[in-house]
């Protein structure tokens, strides 16, 4: 599947401080989701789809238009 819209990326740190803070927030939320999935379901593999879903939400909301 190909999409022509630019996505939120985790590359190129240090270019924009606001975007760096957003990336750090995404990473922190991903760690919390992974820890929450492990605590709730005792299954670390359940966190992967949740983190991908979180990334997709960040990508569509924060991507440049």
C-alpha distances in whole Angstrom, upper triangle without the diagonal:
4,7,10,12,14,14,17,18,21,22,25,27,30,29,29,32,30,26,28,30,26,25,28,28,24,25,28,27,24,28,29,26,27,31,30,28,31,34,33,31,33,29,28,24,24,23,20,18,20,20,16,16,19,17,14,17,19,16,16,19,20,18,20,19
4,7,9,11,12,15,16,19,20,22,25,28,27,27,29,28,25,26,28,25,24,27,27,24,25,28,27,25,28,30,27,28,32,32,30,32,35,35,34,35,32,30,27,26,25,22,20,22,21,17,18,19,17,14,17,18,15,14,18,19,16,17,16
4,6,8,9,13,15,18,19,21,24,26,25,25,27,25,22,24,26,22,22,25,25,22,24,27,25,24,27,29,27,28,31,31,30,32,35,34,34,35,32,30,27,26,25,22,20,21,20,17,17,18,15,13,15,16,12,11,15,15,12,14,13
4,6,9,13,14,18,18,20,23,25,23,23,26,24,21,23,25,22,22,25,25,23,25,28,27,25,29,31,29,30,33,33,32,35,38,37,37,38,35,33,30,29,28,25,23,24,22,19,19,20,17,15,17,17,13,12,15,15,12,12,11
4,6,10,12,16,17,18,21,23,21,20,23,21,18,20,22,19,19,22,22,20,22,25,24,23,27,28,26,28,31,31,30,33,36,35,35,36,34,31,29,28,26,24,22,22,20,18,17,18,15,12,14,13,10,9,12,11,8,8,7
4,7,9,13,13,14,17,19,17,17,19,18,14,17,19,16,16,19,20,17,19,23,22,21,24,26,25,26,29,30,29,32,34,34,34,35,33,30,28,27,25,22,21,21,19,17,17,17,13,12,13,12,8,9,11,10,6,6,7
4,6,10,11,13,15,18,16,16,18,16,13,15,17,13,13,16,16,14,16,19,18,17,21,22,21,22,26,26,26,28,30,30,30,32,29,26,25,24,21,19,18,18,15,13,14,13,10,9,10,9,5,7,9,8,5,7,9
4,7,9,11,12,15,14,13,15,13,9,11,13,10,9,13,13,10,13,16,15,15,18,20,19,20,23,24,24,26,28,29,29,30,28,25,24,23,20,18,18,17,14,13,13,12,8,9,10,7,4,8,9,6,5,8,11
4,5,8,10,13,12,12,14,13,10,10,13,10,8,12,13,11,12,15,15,14,17,20,19,20,23,24,24,26,28,29,29,30,27,24,23,23,20,18,18,18,14,13,14,13,9,11,12,9,8,11,12,10,9,11,14
4,7,7,11,12,12,13,13,9,9,11,10,6,9,11,9,9,13,14,13,15,18,18,18,21,22,23,24,27,28,28,28,26,22,22,22,19,17,18,17,14,13,15,13,10,13,14,11,10,14,15,12,12,14,17
4,6,9,10,11,13,14,11,10,13,12,9,12,15,13,13,16,17,16,18,21,21,21,24,26,26,27,30,31,31,31,29,25,25,25,22,20,21,21,17,16,19,17,14,16,17,14,13,17,17,14,13,15,18
4,7,7,9,11,13,10,9,13,13,11,13,16,15,15,18,20,19,21,24,24,24,27,29,29,30,33,34,35,34,32,29,28,29,25,23,25,24,21,20,22,20,17,19,20,17,15,19,19,16,15,15,19
4,6,7,9,11,8,6,10,11,9,10,13,13,13,16,18,18,19,22,23,23,25,27,28,29,31,33,34,33,31,28,28,28,25,23,25,24,20,20,22,20,17,19,20,17,16,19,19,16,16,16,20
4,6,7,10,9,7,10,12,11,12,15,16,16,18,20,21,21,24,25,26,28,30,31,32,34,35,36,36,35,31,31,32,28,27,28,27,23,24,25,23,20,22,23,19,19,22,21,17,17,18,21
4,7,9,8,8,11,13,12,14,16,17,18,20,22,22,24,26,27,28,30,31,33,34,36,37,38,38,36,33,33,33,30,28,29,28,24,24,26,23,20,22,22,19,18,20,20,16,16,15,18
4,6,5,6,9,10,11,12,14,15,17,18,20,21,23,24,26,27,29,30,31,33,35,36,37,37,36,33,33,32,29,28,28,27,24,24,24,22,19,21,20,17,17,19,17,14,14,13,17
4,5,5,6,9,10,10,12,14,15,16,18,20,21,22,24,26,27,28,30,32,33,34,36,36,35,32,32,32,28,27,28,26,23,24,24,21,19,22,21,17,18,20,18,15,16,16,19
4,5,5,6,9,10,11,13,14,15,17,18,20,21,22,24,26,27,28,30,31,32,34,35,34,31,31,30,27,26,27,24,22,22,22,19,17,19,18,14,15,17,15,11,13,14,17
4,5,5,6,9,10,10,12,14,15,16,18,20,21,22,24,25,27,29,30,31,32,33,31,28,28,28,24,23,24,22,19,19,19,16,14,16,15,12,12,14,13,9,11,11,15
4,5,5,6,9,10,11,12,14,15,17,18,20,21,23,24,26,27,29,30,31,32,30,27,27,27,23,23,24,22,18,19,20,17,15,18,17,13,14,17,16,12,14,15,19
4,5,5,6,9,10,10,12,14,15,16,18,20,21,22,24,26,27,28,30,30,29,26,27,26,23,22,23,21,18,19,20,16,15,18,16,13,15,17,15,12,15,16,20
4,5,5,6,9,10,10,12,14,15,16,18,20,21,22,24,25,26,28,29,27,24,25,24,20,20,20,18,15,16,16,13,12,14,13,9,11,14,12,9,12,14,17
4,5,5,6,9,10,11,12,14,15,16,18,20,21,23,24,25,27,27,25,22,23,22,18,18,19,17,13,14,15,12,10,13,13,9,11,14,13,10,12,14,18
4,5,5,6,9,10,11,12,14,15,16,18,20,21,22,24,25,26,24,21,22,22,18,18,19,17,14,16,17,13,12,16,15,12,14,17,16,14,16,18,22
4,5,5,6,8,10,10,12,14,15,16,18,20,21,22,24,24,23,21,22,21,17,17,18,16,13,15,15,11,11,14,13,10,13,16,14,12,15,18,21
4,5,5,6,9,10,10,12,14,15,16,18,20,21,22,23,21,18,19,18,14,14,15,12,9,11,12,8,8,11,10,8,10,13,12,11,13,17,20
4,5,5,6,9,10,11,12,14,15,17,18,20,21,21,20,16,17,17,13,13,15,13,9,12,13,10,9,13,13,11,13,16,16,15,16,19,23
4,5,5,6,9,10,11,12,14,15,16,18,20,20,19,16,18,17,13,14,16,14,11,14,15,11,12,16,15,13,16,18,17,16,19,22,25
4,5,5,6,9,10,10,12,14,15,16,18,18,18,15,16,15,11,13,14,11,9,12,12,8,10,13,12,11,14,16,15,15,18,21,24
4,5,5,6,9,10,10,12,14,15,16,17,15,12,13,12,8,9,11,8,6,9,10,7,8,12,12,11,14,16,16,16,18,22,24
4,5,5,6,8,10,11,12,14,15,15,14,11,13,13,9,11,13,11,9,12,14,11,12,16,16,15,17,20,20,19,22,25,28
4,5,5,6,8,10,10,12,14,14,14,12,14,13,10,12,14,11,10,13,14,11,13,16,16,15,18,21,20,20,23,26,29
4,5,5,6,8,10,10,12,13,12,10,11,10,6,9,10,7,7,11,11,9,12,14,14,14,17,19,19,19,22,25,28
4,5,5,6,9,10,11,11,9,7,9,8,5,8,10,8,7,11,12,11,13,16,16,16,19,21,21,22,24,27,30
4,5,5,6,8,10,10,10,8,11,10,8,11,13,11,11,15,16,14,16,19,19,19,22,24,24,24,26,30,33
4,5,5,6,8,9,10,9,12,10,8,12,13,10,11,15,15,14,16,19,18,19,22,24,23,24,26,30,32
4,6,5,6,7,7,6,8,6,6,9,10,9,10,13,13,13,16,18,18,19,22,23,24,25,27,30,32
4,6,6,5,5,5,8,8,7,11,13,12,13,16,17,16,19,21,21,22,24,26,27,28,29,33,35
4,6,5,8,9,12,11,11,14,16,14,15,19,19,18,21,23,23,24,27,28,28,29,31,35,37
4,6,8,10,12,10,10,14,15,13,15,18,18,18,21,22,22,23,26,27,27,29,31,35,37
4,5,8,10,8,10,13,14,13,15,18,18,18,21,23,23,24,27,28,28,30,32,36,37
4,7,9,9,10,13,15,15,16,19,20,20,22,24,25,26,28,30,30,31,33,37,39
4,5,6,8,10,12,12,14,16,17,18,20,22,23,24,26,28,29,30,31,35,37
4,5,6,8,10,11,11,14,15,16,17,20,21,22,23,26,26,27,28,32,34
4,5,6,8,10,10,12,14,15,16,18,20,21,22,24,26,26,27,31,33
4,6,6,7,9,11,12,13,15,16,18,19,21,22,24,25,26,30,32
4,6,5,6,9,10,10,12,14,15,16,18,20,21,22,23,27,29
4,5,5,6,9,10,11,12,14,15,16,18,20,21,22,25,27
4,5,5,6,9,10,10,12,14,15,17,18,20,20,24,26
4,5,5,6,9,10,11,12,14,16,17,18,19,23,25
4,5,5,6,9,10,10,12,14,15,16,17,21,23
4,5,5,6,9,10,10,12,14,15,16,19,21
4,5,5,6,9,10,11,12,14,15,19,20
4,5,5,6,9,10,11,12,14,17,19
4,5,5,6,9,10,10,11,15,17
4,5,5,6,9,10,10,14,15
4,5,5,6,8,10,13,15
4,6,5,6,8,11,13
4,6,6,5,9,11
4,6,6,9,10
4,6,9,10
4,6,9
4,6
4
